[in-house]
Amino acid sequence: MKNRVVRKFLEYVYNNYVGNFLGFVIGMASTRLVSHFFTTRSIKNLWGLTAHKTVISKQTYTNLEWTISIVIGFIVFEIVSKWLKKKLAEMLPKYKLTQWMVEKEEKSPVSG
């Protein structure tokens, strides 16, 4: 009984936090995408005069970073929670280290 409770708890943690964590990490990494195309006025680019990128205000830059990170993070979260978990569920029985995640059928004693 205790083994089943621990297994269910670990499955719950796995199902909820893997997608959330990957979505968060990739969403935060996607903010670099904004800095690839846009810049703000600063002394290093002479307040936008020598900028090679599109110059936008700091408020717009911040809003764009947040929006991009949320959208890309959500897309990654959905991909992980819907598609990747189905593929892993099919492949899990093949690997010894992850067999604890696959629920084994318990054989009931046959009364005779």
C-alpha positions as CSV (number, residue, x, y, z in Angstrom):
1,M,0.0,0.0,0.0
2,K,2.8,2.4,0.9
3,N,4.6,1.7,-2.3
4,R,1.5,2.5,-4.3
5,V,1.0,5.8,-2.5
6,V,4.7,6.8,-3.1
7,R,4.4,5.8,-6.8
8,K,1.2,7.8,-7.3
9,F,2.8,10.8,-5.6
10,L,5.9,10.6,-7.8
11,E,3.7,10.3,-10.9
12,Y,1.7,13.4,-9.8
13,V,4.9,15.4,-9.3
14,Y,6.3,14.1,-12.6
15,N,3.2,14.9,-14.6
16,N,2.8,18.4,-13.2
17,Y,6.2,19.7,-12.8
18,V,8.2,18.5,-15.8
19,G,6.0,20.4,-18.2
20,N,5.9,23.5,-16.0
21,F,9.6,23.5,-15.4
22,L,10.5,23.0,-19.0
23,G,8.0,25.6,-20.1
24,F,9.4,28.1,-17.6
25,V,13.1,27.5,-18.5
26,I,12.5,27.7,-22.2
27,G,10.2,30.7,-21.8
28,M,12.9,32.5,-19.8
29,A,15.5,31.6,-22.4
30,S,13.3,33.0,-25.1
31,T,13.7,36.5,-23.8
32,R,17.0,36.5,-25.6
33,L,15.0,36.3,-28.8
34,V,13.8,39.8,-28.1
35,S,17.3,41.2,-27.5
36,H,18.4,39.7,-30.9
37,F,16.0,41.9,-32.8
38,F,15.4,44.9,-30.6
39,T,17.4,47.3,-28.4
40,T,16.7,50.3,-26.1
41,R,18.4,53.6,-26.0
42,S,21.5,53.6,-23.9
43,I,24.9,55.1,-23.8
44,K,26.5,52.0,-25.5
45,N,24.7,52.8,-28.7
46,L,24.7,56.6,-28.3
47,W,21.0,56.7,-27.3
48,G,20.0,54.8,-30.4
49,L,21.9,56.7,-33.0
50,T,24.4,53.9,-33.8
51,A,22.1,51.0,-33.1
52,H,21.9,48.2,-35.7
53,K,18.7,46.9,-34.3
54,T,15.3,48.4,-34.0
55,V,15.2,50.9,-31.1
56,I,12.2,50.7,-28.8
57,S,11.3,52.2,-25.4
58,K,12.3,50.3,-22.2
59,Q,8.6,49.8,-21.3
60,T,7.9,48.2,-24.7
61,Y,11.0,46.1,-24.5
62,T,10.0,44.8,-21.1
63,N,6.4,44.1,-22.3
64,L,7.7,42.3,-25.4
65,E,10.1,40.1,-23.3
66,W,7.2,39.1,-21.0
67,T,4.9,38.4,-23.8
68,I,7.4,36.3,-25.8
69,S,8.4,34.3,-22.7
70,I,4.8,33.6,-21.7
71,V,3.7,32.5,-25.2
72,I,6.8,30.3,-25.9
73,G,6.7,28.9,-22.4
74,F,3.0,28.0,-22.8
75,I,3.6,26.3,-26.1
76,V,6.5,24.2,-24.7
77,F,4.4,23.3,-21.7
78,E,1.6,22.1,-23.9
79,I,3.9,20.1,-26.1
80,V,5.5,18.4,-23.1
81,S,2.2,17.7,-21.3
82,K,0.4,16.4,-24.4
83,W,2.7,14.9,-26.9
84,L,6.0,14.1,-25.1
85,K,4.3,12.4,-22.2
86,K,2.4,10.1,-24.5
87,K,5.6,9.1,-26.2
88,L,7.4,8.5,-22.9
89,A,4.5,6.4,-21.6
90,E,4.9,4.1,-24.6
91,M,8.7,3.9,-24.2
92,L,8.9,3.6,-20.4
93,P,8.5,-0.1,-20.0
94,K,11.6,-0.6,-22.1
95,Y,13.9,1.1,-19.6
96,K,14.8,-0.5,-16.3
97,L,15.4,2.8,-14.4
98,T,11.9,4.1,-15.1
99,Q,9.9,0.9,-14.6
100,W,8.7,2.2,-11.2
101,M,6.7,4.8,-13.1
102,V,4.7,2.2,-15.0
103,E,1.9,0.8,-13.0
104,K,2.2,-3.0,-12.8
105,E,-0.8,-5.1,-12.8
106,E,-1.2,-6.9,-9.5
107,K,-2.2,-10.5,-9.8
108,S,-4.9,-11.5,-7.4
109,P,-4.8,-14.9,-5.8
110,V,-7.3,-17.3,-7.4
111,S,-9.4,-18.9,-4.7
112,G,-10.2,-22.5,-5.5
